[in-house]
Every structure is written in structure tokens, then in C-alpha cells.
């Protein structure tokens, strides 16, 4: 149970950081499209929308599982603590 708590805590944090970096990169791509020279307004809007979609996918794929893993880690930690108390 201790390994499960540690494993899920570490990977939960990695997923959250990765998702946050992905969200930032998607928003940066969207912002870069606004300043791109020689693009029509329609192209800028399309690229900006694609960057926002990239940011949302990174949030979904990174942050949501990360939070779930952290919740599992917390559950495992509480379960381990209750086992130790019952042994005493």
C-alpha cells in the first residue's frame, strides 16, 4: 500500500505538470498565431482555435488523470494509516 501511495503521488504530480506545460504551450501557439505575418484573418483565427483546442486536450489528458492519481494516493495513505492504527 505504501508503494501504491508513493507511485500514484509521483505520477500524479508528473501528469499535472505535463498537462500544465501542455496547456501553456497550446495557449502560446494560439497567441503566436495572432502575431504571425502574411496570414489572413481567417488563417489566424483557425490557428488560434487549434492552439486553444491543443490546450484543452492537454488539460484533459494531463491534469484530469493527475488529480485522479493524487486522490488515489491520498486514499492509499489513509488506508495505510488506519492499518497501522489498528495494529497498535
ZAZAKOL-364007 format. One line per field, with one value per residue: x, y, z of N, C-alpha, C in turn. Coordinates in Angstrom, 2 decimals, padded with zeros to 5 digits, always signed. Each point is the difference from the previous one (the first is absolute). Layout:
N
n.x: (X;...)
n.y: (Y;...)
n.z: (Z;...)
ca.x: (X;...)
ca.y: (Y;...)
ca.z: (Z;...)
c.x: (X;...)
c.y: (Y;...)
c.z: (Z;...)
This chain:
88
n.x: (+000.83;+001.13;+000.32;-001.24;+000.06;+001.22;-000.30;-001.20;+000.66;+001.03;-000.71;-000.75;+001.10;+000.57;-001.14;-000.13;+001.28;-000.06;-001.15;+000.56;+001.09;-000.77;-000.70;+001.11;+000.48;-001.16;+000.00;+001.27;-000.37;-001.03;+000.81;+000.85;-001.13;-000.25;+001.27;-000.49;+001.08;-000.56;-000.77;-000.97;-001.02;-000.46;+001.19;+000.10;-001.27;+000.26;+001.16;-000.60;-001.02;+000.90;+000.60;-001.19;-000.25;+001.21;-000.24;-001.20;+000.53;+000.99;-000.95;-000.74;+001.03;+000.37;-000.79;-000.98;+000.81;+000.71;-001.11;-000.44;+001.22;-000.06;-001.22;+000.45;+001.00;-000.88;-000.81;+001.06;+000.34;-001.26;-000.08;+001.20;-000.40;-001.15;+000.75;+000.83;-001.10;-000.51;+001.24;-000.07)
n.y: (-001.19;-000.09;-001.06;-000.44;+000.38;-000.51;-001.14;-000.04;+000.30;-000.80;-001.03;+000.19;+000.24;-001.07;-000.66;+000.51;-000.20;-001.22;-000.17;+000.54;-000.71;-001.06;+000.36;+000.25;-001.15;-000.58;+000.64;-000.40;-001.19;+000.08;+000.42;-000.95;-000.65;+000.67;-000.32;-001.08;+000.36;+000.67;+000.03;-000.57;+000.77;-000.64;+000.10;+001.25;+000.14;-000.65;+000.63;+001.13;-000.38;-000.37;+001.14;+000.56;-000.68;+000.30;+001.20;-000.07;-000.54;+000.87;+000.86;-000.48;-000.12;+001.17;+001.02;-000.43;-000.79;+001.10;+000.69;-000.85;+000.02;+001.31;-000.11;-000.84;+000.85;+000.97;-000.70;-000.33;+001.27;+000.36;-000.87;+000.42;+001.25;-000.36;-000.63;+001.04;+000.78;-000.84;+000.05;+001.27)
n.z: (+000.00;+000.67;-000.74;+000.17;+001.26;+000.09;-000.64;+000.57;+001.12;-000.30;-000.47;+001.07;+000.72;-000.55;+000.12;+001.20;+000.27;-000.53;+000.63;+001.08;-000.23;-000.24;+001.06;+000.65;-000.48;+000.28;+001.17;+000.13;-000.46;+000.81;+000.97;-000.33;-000.13;+001.09;+000.20;-000.60;-000.69;-000.97;+001.05;-000.63;+000.20;-001.06;-000.60;+000.40;-000.33;-001.13;-000.13;+000.32;-000.76;-000.89;+000.29;-000.03;-001.11;-000.43;+000.45;-000.53;-001.09;+000.10;+000.23;-000.98;-000.80;+000.44;+000.12;-000.77;-000.76;-000.06;-000.06;-000.93;-000.51;+000.14;-000.48;-000.93;-000.18;+000.07;-000.80;-000.77;+000.10;-000.15;-000.98;-000.38;+000.22;-000.56;-000.91;-000.03;+000.01;-000.88;-000.46;+000.29)
ca.x: (-000.83;+000.91;+000.52;-001.09;-000.14;+001.15;-000.08;-001.07;+000.33;+001.03;-000.55;-001.02;+000.69;+000.57;-001.11;-000.48;+001.01;-000.02;-001.22;+000.11;+000.94;-000.71;-000.97;+000.77;+000.48;-001.14;-000.37;+001.06;-000.23;-001.14;+000.46;+000.92;-000.78;-000.51;+001.08;+000.65;-000.14;-000.38;-001.14;-001.31;-000.72;-000.59;+001.09;+000.37;-001.07;+000.07;+001.19;-000.26;-000.95;+000.73;+000.81;-000.89;-000.39;+001.19;+000.06;-001.07;+000.34;+001.06;-000.62;-000.77;+000.86;+001.03;-000.39;-001.08;+000.54;+000.90;-000.81;-000.52;+001.10;+000.26;-001.09;+000.29;+001.12;-000.52;-000.78;+000.93;+000.68;-000.95;-000.18;+001.21;+000.00;-001.01;+000.56;+001.01;-000.70;-000.68;+001.04;+000.47)
ca.y: (+001.19;+001.14;+000.19;+000.56;+001.42;+000.73;-000.06;+000.86;+001.40;+000.45;+000.09;+001.04;+001.29;+000.06;+000.25;+001.37;+000.92;-000.17;+000.62;+001.45;+000.44;-000.12;+001.09;+001.22;-000.06;+000.22;+001.42;+000.73;-000.18;+000.84;+001.40;+000.20;+000.14;+001.37;+000.89;-000.53;+000.87;-000.57;-000.92;+000.67;-000.04;-001.34;-000.92;+000.29;-000.52;-001.46;-000.42;+000.32;-001.00;-001.26;+000.12;-000.12;-001.40;-000.69;+000.28;-000.74;-001.43;-000.22;+000.07;-001.22;-001.18;+000.12;+000.46;-000.83;-001.22;+000.36;+000.23;-001.31;-000.74;+000.58;-000.45;-001.39;+000.05;+000.42;-001.13;-001.05;+000.48;-000.12;-001.43;-000.45;+000.55;-000.71;-001.33;+000.16;+000.27;-001.20;-000.91;+000.50)
ca.z: (+000.00;+000.04;-001.36;-000.79;+000.36;-000.53;-001.45;-000.51;+000.30;-000.94;-001.35;-000.01;-000.13;-001.35;-000.92;+000.16;-000.55;-001.45;-000.51;+000.11;-001.05;-001.26;-000.08;-000.28;-001.39;-000.88;+000.03;-000.71;-001.43;-000.36;+000.03;-001.12;-001.22;-000.09;-000.44;-001.19;-001.18;-001.28;+000.12;-000.04;+001.28;+000.13;+000.38;+001.39;+000.85;-000.04;+000.76;+001.41;+000.50;+000.13;+001.22;+001.17;+000.08;+000.52;+001.43;+000.69;-000.02;+000.98;+001.32;+000.17;+000.03;+001.03;+001.32;+000.55;+000.60;+001.09;+001.20;+000.40;+000.63;+001.32;+000.88;+000.34;+000.94;+001.31;+000.50;+000.42;+001.20;+001.11;+000.24;+000.68;+001.35;+000.80;+000.28;+001.05;+001.26;+000.45;+000.52;+001.30)
c.x: (+000.88;+000.56;-001.06;-000.16;+001.13;-000.07;-001.04;+000.27;+001.00;-000.58;-001.13;+000.62;+000.58;-001.09;-000.47;+000.98;+000.03;-001.22;+000.06;+000.96;-000.68;-001.03;+000.72;+000.48;-001.16;-000.42;+001.06;-000.14;-001.17;+000.42;+000.94;-000.76;-000.52;+001.05;+000.69;-000.21;-000.48;-001.11;-001.29;-000.65;-000.61;+001.06;+000.42;-001.04;+000.05;+001.17;-000.20;-000.97;+000.69;+000.88;-000.83;-000.49;+001.15;+000.11;-001.06;+000.27;+001.10;-000.55;-000.75;+000.90;+001.03;-000.52;-001.07;+000.53;+000.95;-000.74;-000.57;+001.08;+000.31;-001.10;+000.20;+001.15;-000.47;-000.80;+000.92;+000.74;-000.90;-000.22;+001.20;+000.04;-001.02;+000.47;+001.02;-000.65;-000.67;+000.99;+000.44;-000.89)
c.y: (+001.26;+000.30;+000.60;+001.49;+000.82;+000.08;+000.96;+001.48;+000.54;+000.18;+001.02;+001.38;+000.16;+000.30;+001.45;+001.01;-000.10;+000.63;+001.51;+000.56;-000.07;+001.09;+001.31;+000.02;+000.23;+001.45;+000.87;-000.15;+000.87;+001.47;+000.30;+000.17;+001.42;+000.96;-000.46;+000.92;-000.81;-001.06;+000.80;-000.11;-001.38;-001.01;+000.23;-000.56;-001.52;-000.51;+000.29;-001.01;-001.34;+000.02;-000.13;-001.44;-000.83;+000.20;-000.79;-001.50;-000.30;+000.07;-001.31;-001.21;+000.07;+000.29;-000.90;-001.32;+000.29;+000.22;-001.33;-000.82;+000.56;-000.38;-001.46;-000.07;+000.36;-001.12;-001.10;+000.40;-000.13;-001.46;-000.56;+000.49;-000.73;-001.42;+000.07;+000.27;-001.25;-001.04;+000.39;-000.37)
c.z: (+000.00;-001.39;-000.90;+000.27;-000.61;-001.53;-000.54;+000.29;-001.02;-001.40;-000.11;-000.18;-001.40;-001.03;+000.10;-000.58;-001.52;-000.63;+000.04;-001.06;-001.36;-000.20;-000.34;-001.45;-000.99;-000.05;-000.67;-001.51;-000.48;-000.06;-001.17;-001.31;-000.17;-000.56;-001.28;-001.19;-001.21;+000.10;-000.04;+001.38;+000.24;+000.42;+001.44;+000.97;+000.07;+000.84;+001.48;+000.61;+000.20;+001.25;+001.26;+000.18;+000.55;+001.52;+000.76;+000.02;+001.02;+001.42;+000.28;+000.20;+001.12;+001.39;+000.63;+000.56;+001.15;+001.30;+000.50;+000.70;+001.38;+001.00;+000.42;+001.00;+001.39;+000.65;+000.53;+001.28;+001.23;+000.36;+000.75;+001.43;+000.89;+000.32;+001.14;+001.34;+000.55;+000.55;+001.40;+001.14)
